[in-house]
């Protein structure tokens, strides 16, 4: 497997970024293994799902960020689970945690959002964890796209645990408006769930049309990412993408 490009700033002002999406199951399994996987992937941005959101959730999320060499950007308990982590290379313009409408009897869902700059590249970022229920999930997909549009940035990266395979209506709804990065430039492994014996792709990273996808997939075989850590960390496998974001006009 060819290595993904490393993070860099190009002479034309564009930025090559590594973006990781990871459902960490509230860090109930092996937080140290989660941190090792994240660190080995060397991401500029991490789209977290099922971040800790109850007792002392801020401290738990801060520990994960610190152990991974990152800082908290937004989300966690205030977004009902989704969170964003970033490296110090990012300049933060603004953040917002969004709670989606609550369906009685279902889990509260939300979005962690931010607008950041990497050199001359400016982009919106959204982490999501969509419903297990088909109709609610479809509506949430529309709300996600509305939020992407409301960020007001030319370039956007969005992703997370969709709880749906690529052929499903919500996945297609997102892929009609944004690039499904795995489809655009396959790299690594495809399936993300369950962590042991993965046989379906329900986690994804999307990017707006102007972003160049250099590679995207599960980092099996990536230097420093061990199968033992992937199995121990959580019940999902992470998705890693390398993206080139153009400089802001």
FENPEGI-V295853 format. One record per residue. N is the residue number from 1. RES is the residue in three letters. PHI is phi in whole degrees, 0 to 359 (999 if undefined). OMEGA is omega in degrees with one decimal (none if undefined). NEAR is the number of other ideal C-beta (glycine too) atoms within 12 Angstrom. Layout:
((N:RES:PHI:OMEGA:NEAR) (N:RES:PHI:OMEGA:NEAR))
//
This chain:
((1:UNK:999:179.1:17) (2:UNK:293:179.6:15) (3:UNK:291:173.7:21) (4:UNK:287:174.4:37) (5:UNK:301:177.1:26) (6:UNK:275:-179.9:19) (7:UNK:295:-180.0:32) (8:UNK:195:170.6:25) (9:UNK:247:-175.3:21) (10:UNK:277:179.6:21) (11:UNK:303:179.9:11) (12:UNK:277:178.6:17) (13:UNK:93:176.8:20) (14:UNK:289:-177.4:29) (15:UNK:235:170.6:40) (16:UNK:268:-175.3:33) (17:UNK:239:167.0:49) (18:UNK:256:-177.8:44) (19:UNK:236:-179.4:53) (20:UNK:242:171.9:52) (21:UNK:246:-170.5:51) (22:UNK:207:171.2:51) (23:UNK:273:-171.8:43) (24:UNK:258:175.3:50) (25:UNK:48:176.4:29) (26:UNK:58:-179.8:30) (27:UNK:58:-178.6:38) (28:UNK:278:-175.0:20) (29:UNK:263:-178.0:24) (30:UNK:226:-178.0:24) (31:UNK:302:179.6:30) (32:UNK:294:177.4:21) (33:UNK:293:175.4:31) (34:UNK:303:-178.6:46) (35:UNK:297:178.9:32) (36:UNK:295:178.5:25) (37:UNK:297:-179.6:44) (38:UNK:300:-178.3:44) (39:UNK:300:-179.2:31) (40:UNK:297:-179.5:29) (41:UNK:281:177.0:45) (42:UNK:50:-177.0:32) (43:UNK:279:168.5:43) (44:UNK:276:179.9:44) (45:UNK:224:173.5:50) (46:UNK:237:174.6:52) (47:UNK:265:-175.0:52) (48:UNK:264:168.4:54) (49:UNK:239:-175.8:48) (50:UNK:55:168.3:44) (51:UNK:295:175.9:47) (52:UNK:306:-178.0:34) (53:UNK:220:178.0:34) (54:UNK:242:-171.4:19) (55:UNK:303:178.4:10) (56:UNK:54:-175.7:15) (57:UNK:295:-179.8:26) (58:UNK:298:180.0:20) (59:UNK:295:-179.6:18) (60:UNK:295:179.5:29) (61:UNK:291:177.9:41) (62:UNK:295:177.6:23) (63:UNK:296:178.0:23) (64:UNK:297:179.6:39) (65:UNK:301:-178.9:36) (66:UNK:298:-179.6:18) (67:UNK:294:-179.7:24) (68:UNK:261:-178.8:37) (69:UNK:74:-176.7:22) (70:UNK:234:174.4:34) (71:UNK:231:176.9:27) (72:UNK:284:176.7:36) (73:UNK:264:178.4:40) (74:UNK:194:172.0:39) (75:UNK:85:-171.7:42) (76:UNK:105:-179.8:37) (77:UNK:299:-178.0:28) (78:UNK:286:175.1:27) (79:UNK:245:179.4:40) (80:UNK:62:173.3:35) (81:UNK:127:176.6:41) (82:UNK:296:178.1:50) (83:UNK:212:175.6:51) (84:UNK:232:171.8:50) (85:UNK:244:178.5:47) (86:UNK:210:173.5:42) (87:UNK:273:-177.8:31) (88:UNK:287:175.5:16) (89:UNK:293:-177.0:26) (90:UNK:281:168.6:34) (91:UNK:256:-173.3:22) (92:UNK:269:178.1:26) (93:UNK:269:176.3:24) (94:UNK:195:176.6:20) (95:UNK:224:175.5:30) (96:UNK:203:173.6:28) (97:UNK:260:-172.8:32) (98:UNK:238:173.0:31) (99:UNK:264:178.7:24) (100:UNK:275:-179.4:32) (101:UNK:304:-178.1:17) (102:UNK:270:172.8:15) (103:UNK:271:-178.6:17) (104:UNK:307:179.6:9) (105:UNK:89:180.0:10) (106:UNK:252:177.3:21) (107:UNK:287:171.4:24) (108:UNK:294:178.1:26) (109:UNK:238:179.5:38) (110:UNK:202:179.6:38) (111:UNK:228:169.9:43) (112:UNK:259:-174.5:47) (113:UNK:230:177.7:43) (114:UNK:199:167.2:41) (115:UNK:240:-174.9:33) (116:UNK:226:175.1:39) (117:UNK:234:170.5:28) (118:UNK:235:-172.1:38) (119:UNK:62:-179.6:27) (120:UNK:269:179.7:20) (121:UNK:269:-179.8:41) (122:UNK:238:-176.9:34) (123:UNK:208:170.4:44) (124:UNK:267:-177.9:41) (125:UNK:224:179.1:56) (126:UNK:222:171.0:55) (127:UNK:249:-176.5:56) (128:UNK:222:172.5:50) (129:UNK:218:-170.5:44) (130:UNK:274:-172.6:45) (131:UNK:295:171.7:32) (132:UNK:284:-177.2:20) (133:UNK:269:-170.9:19) (134:UNK:305:-175.7:20) (135:UNK:293:179.1:18) (136:UNK:297:179.8:26) (137:UNK:299:-179.9:35) (138:UNK:297:177.4:24) (139:UNK:297:178.8:23) (140:UNK:294:174.9:43) (141:UNK:300:176.1:39) (142:UNK:295:177.7:24) (143:UNK:295:176.7:30) (144:UNK:298:178.7:42) (145:UNK:295:176.1:28) (146:UNK:298:-179.9:20) (147:UNK:293:176.2:34) (148:UNK:302:179.7:34) (149:UNK:295:-177.0:20) (150:UNK:287:178.9:19) (151:UNK:295:175.3:30) (152:UNK:73:178.9:18) (153:UNK:248:179.5:32) (154:UNK:293:-175.8:22) (155:UNK:243:-175.5:37) (156:UNK:219:169.3:39) (157:UNK:238:-180.0:52) (158:UNK:222:177.7:48) (159:UNK:177:178.8:49) (160:UNK:152:179.3:52) (161:UNK:269:-177.0:42) (162:UNK:272:-174.9:47) (163:UNK:54:-179.8:34) (164:UNK:201:179.3:35) (165:UNK:278:-176.2:25) (166:UNK:303:-180.0:25) (167:UNK:281:-176.4:16) (168:UNK:285:-175.0:23) (169:UNK:295:-179.8:22) (170:UNK:288:177.6:37) (171:UNK:301:179.7:34) (172:UNK:295:179.4:22) (173:UNK:300:178.7:27) (174:UNK:291:-176.9:39) (175:UNK:290:175.8:30) (176:UNK:287:-178.0:16) (177:UNK:259:-176.6:23) (178:UNK:231:174.4:33) (179:UNK:284:167.4:30) (180:UNK:281:-169.1:35) (181:UNK:298:179.3:44) (182:UNK:296:178.1:35) (183:UNK:290:-177.0:25) (184:UNK:293:-176.7:27) (185:UNK:208:-177.4:26) (186:UNK:299:178.4:22) (187:UNK:206:178.8:31) (188:UNK:66:-179.4:33) (189:UNK:267:-174.1:28) (190:UNK:261:-168.2:26) (191:UNK:278:-172.4:25) (192:UNK:243:-174.0:42) (193:UNK:210:-11.7:32) (194:UNK:285:-175.2:21) (195:UNK:300:174.8:34) (196:UNK:261:-178.0:18) (197:UNK:74:-178.0:14) (198:UNK:303:-178.5:26) (199:UNK:222:178.0:15) (200:UNK:213:178.6:25) (201:UNK:254:179.7:35) (202:UNK:241:176.9:36) (203:UNK:242:-174.1:50) (204:UNK:205:171.2:54) (205:UNK:242:178.0:51) (206:UNK:242:177.7:47) (207:UNK:220:176.8:45) (208:UNK:294:-169.1:33) (209:UNK:298:-177.4:19) (210:UNK:280:-180.0:24) (211:UNK:273:178.2:37) (212:UNK:271:179.4:27) (213:UNK:271:-177.3:35) (214:UNK:263:178.8:33) (215:UNK:166:-178.5:32) (216:UNK:201:175.9:42) (217:UNK:169:177.4:40) (218:UNK:285:-173.0:39) (219:UNK:280:172.7:40) (220:UNK:292:-178.3:28) (221:UNK:87:176.4:20) (222:UNK:293:-178.5:35) (223:UNK:308:177.8:18) (224:UNK:89:178.2:18) (225:UNK:264:-178.0:35) (226:UNK:260:177.0:19) (227:UNK:296:178.0:21) (228:UNK:297:178.2:15) (229:UNK:293:-180.0:29) (230:UNK:298:178.8:39) (231:UNK:287:-175.5:23) (232:UNK:280:-168.7:24) (233:UNK:292:-173.5:37) (234:UNK:191:-176.9:37) (235:UNK:270:175.6:29) (236:UNK:247:168.7:39) (237:UNK:265:-178.3:43) (238:UNK:281:173.2:50) (239:UNK:243:-179.1:51) (240:UNK:244:178.1:51) (241:UNK:229:168.5:50) (242:UNK:250:-172.7:41) (243:UNK:227:172.6:45) (244:UNK:254:-177.9:36) (245:UNK:257:-178.6:44) (246:UNK:297:174.5:28) (247:UNK:295:178.3:23) (248:UNK:295:-179.4:25) (249:UNK:281:none:13))
//
